[in-house]
Amino acid sequence: MERRLGPVVGLGTWNTFGGNAGRAREVVVAALAAGIRSFDSSPMYGGAEASLAGALEGRRDQARVLTKVWSNDPAEARRQLDAQLRWYGRVEVEQIHNLVAWQEHLPWLEDERDAGRIGRLGVTHYLPDAFDELAQALRTKRFDTVQLPLNPRERACERVLLPLAEELGIAVIVMRPLGEGALLRRPPSAPELQPLAAFGVTTWPQALLKWALSDPRVDLVIPATSKPERAAENAAAGEPPWFGSEERALVERLAG
Ligand SMILES: NC(=O)c1ccc[n+]([C@@H]2O[C@H](COP(=O)([O-])OP(=O)(O)OC[C@H]3O[C@@H](n4cnc5c(N)ncnc54)[C@H](OP(=O)(O)O)[C@@H]3O)[C@@H](O)[C@H]2O)c1
């Protein structure tokens, strides 16, 4: 199996889709039209999985679904997968959310992958305090993907996890590429962003997304948005040319 998932921009669904099926449909339709193919969800995201499923009705073949199991109880986690299979038919990337009971879930999820109901198997965490355990999980060589936070103000994964993922051939999925929106509060001015125009970057969110994707160890960034036009804006950051060290350093300075 080809290791890489990208480099591309996907779409997260935490805090933006919830139970709002109409909004989810508008955002997903705009995202697909802009070339976004990867959609990340979880049973933890309050109805987002069902909203995503509704939004993909009639369009499922265009999408790659990344979702998660999130329970200490294997029976409950299996029910979560069963619901996902009803919604999506197949799950392209099934992740163990926040490392919850990962040792217990790994064997039966591997069986599901072998049976073809899951494409790839992944694991996620958002806290640097959990990165040692995340590394331990990756060292089992039983995961195909890892999801972690990376943006100019959250770089803890660069120390161990990114080199390890590269060494083991594990695809990297970046959550929180916009710092949950916190990095967008005081955007740089147009003249400050001007040196990035040659890279197809005209807005600050695009600069942050391309910053992460320009690390060759990163496969996929999954910014979330509740606004269709922003999905299209974000998608544009997934095209080469990629930033070199100078442009990455500029984005880091602008992020403060
Ligand atoms: N945060 C976590 O701890 C965590 C954990 C596990 C997985 N994830 C996954 O990673 C995904 C991404 O992380 P995240 O949602 O926490 O944060 P994020 O993608 O870094 O930021 C999302 C915020 O950015 C805003 N935004 C997005 N595009 C924008 C644009 N072009 N212009 C202006 N504002 C824009 C959105 O607001 P609007 O809706 O107003 O556009 C939203 O509030 C999640 O949705 C989830 O799938 C996250």
The ligand as a MOL file (V3000), in Angstrom:
LIG
                    3D

  0  0  0     0  0            999 V3000
M  V30 BEGIN CTAB
M  V30 COUNTS 48 52 0 0 0
M  V30 BEGIN ATOM
M  V30 1 N -8.6170 20.2510 18.5520 0
M  V30 2 C -8.3320 18.9960 18.8830 0
M  V30 3 O -7.8500 18.7310 19.9970 0
M  V30 4 C -8.5720 17.8850 17.9370 0
M  V30 5 C -8.3890 16.6610 18.4370 0
M  V30 6 C -8.5310 15.5870 17.6050 0
M  V30 7 C -8.8490 15.7830 16.2880 0
M  V30 8 N -9.0590 17.0160 15.7820 0 CHG=1
M  V30 9 C -9.4280 17.1180 14.3560 0
M  V30 10 O -8.7010 18.1630 13.7410 0
M  V30 11 C -9.6220 19.0660 13.1200 0
M  V30 12 C -9.0410 20.4500 13.0650 0
M  V30 13 O -8.8000 20.9660 14.3500 0
M  V30 14 P -9.7080 22.0590 15.0300 0
M  V30 15 O -11.0490 22.0160 14.4240 0
M  V30 16 O -9.6100 21.9020 16.4870 0 CHG=-1
M  V30 17 O -8.9930 23.4440 14.7170 0
M  V30 18 P -8.4770 24.2130 13.4090 0
M  V30 19 O -8.8580 23.4910 12.1800 0
M  V30 20 O -7.0650 24.5580 13.6590 0
M  V30 21 O -9.3200 25.5720 13.5020 0
M  V30 22 C -10.7000 25.5900 13.2840 0
M  V30 23 C -11.1970 27.0130 13.4120 0
M  V30 24 O -10.6260 27.8120 12.3790 0
M  V30 25 C -11.6380 28.5800 11.7450 0
M  V30 26 N -11.3060 28.6260 10.3090 0
M  V30 27 C -11.0800 27.5900 9.4680 0
M  V30 28 N -10.7540 28.0330 8.2460 0
M  V30 29 C -10.7760 29.3850 8.2940 0
M  V30 30 C -10.5300 30.4170 7.3460 0
M  V30 31 N -10.1790 30.1520 6.0880 0
M  V30 32 N -10.6460 31.7070 7.7530 0
M  V30 33 C -10.9880 32.0020 9.0200 0
M  V30 34 N -11.2380 31.0730 9.9650 0
M  V30 35 C -11.1350 29.7760 9.6090 0
M  V30 36 C -12.9430 27.8770 12.0040 0
M  V30 37 O -13.9710 28.8100 12.2030 0
M  V30 38 P -15.2360 28.9130 11.1970 0
M  V30 39 O -16.0660 27.6980 11.4130 0
M  V30 40 O -15.9000 30.1860 11.6430 0
M  V30 41 O -14.6610 28.9950 9.7930 0
M  V30 42 C -12.6770 27.1120 13.3080 0
M  V30 43 O -13.0910 27.8680 14.4030 0
M  V30 44 C -10.8760 18.9030 13.9850 0
M  V30 45 O -12.0350 19.4350 13.3640 0
M  V30 46 C -10.9090 17.4200 14.1510 0
M  V30 47 O -11.4190 16.8020 12.9740 0
M  V30 48 C -8.9220 18.0630 16.5930 0
M  V30 END ATOM
M  V30 BEGIN BOND
M  V30 1 1 1 2
M  V30 2 2 2 3
M  V30 3 1 2 4
M  V30 4 1 4 5
M  V30 5 2 4 48
M  V30 6 2 5 6
M  V30 7 1 6 7
M  V30 8 2 7 8
M  V30 9 1 8 9
M  V30 10 1 8 48
M  V30 11 1 9 10
M  V30 12 1 9 46
M  V30 13 1 10 11
M  V30 14 1 11 12
M  V30 15 1 11 44
M  V30 16 1 12 13
M  V30 17 1 13 14
M  V30 18 2 14 15
M  V30 19 1 14 16
M  V30 20 1 14 17
M  V30 21 1 17 18
M  V30 22 2 18 19
M  V30 23 1 18 20
M  V30 24 1 18 21
M  V30 25 1 21 22
M  V30 26 1 22 23
M  V30 27 1 23 24
M  V30 28 1 23 42
M  V30 29 1 24 25
M  V30 30 1 25 26
M  V30 31 1 25 36
M  V30 32 1 26 27
M  V30 33 1 26 35
M  V30 34 2 27 28
M  V30 35 1 28 29
M  V30 36 1 29 30
M  V30 37 2 29 35
M  V30 38 1 30 31
M  V30 39 2 30 32
M  V30 40 1 32 33
M  V30 41 2 33 34
M  V30 42 1 34 35
M  V30 43 1 36 37
M  V30 44 1 36 42
M  V30 45 1 37 38
M  V30 46 2 38 39
M  V30 47 1 38 40
M  V30 48 1 38 41
M  V30 49 1 42 43
M  V30 50 1 44 45
M  V30 51 1 44 46
M  V30 52 1 46 47
M  V30 END BOND
M  V30 END CTAB
M  END
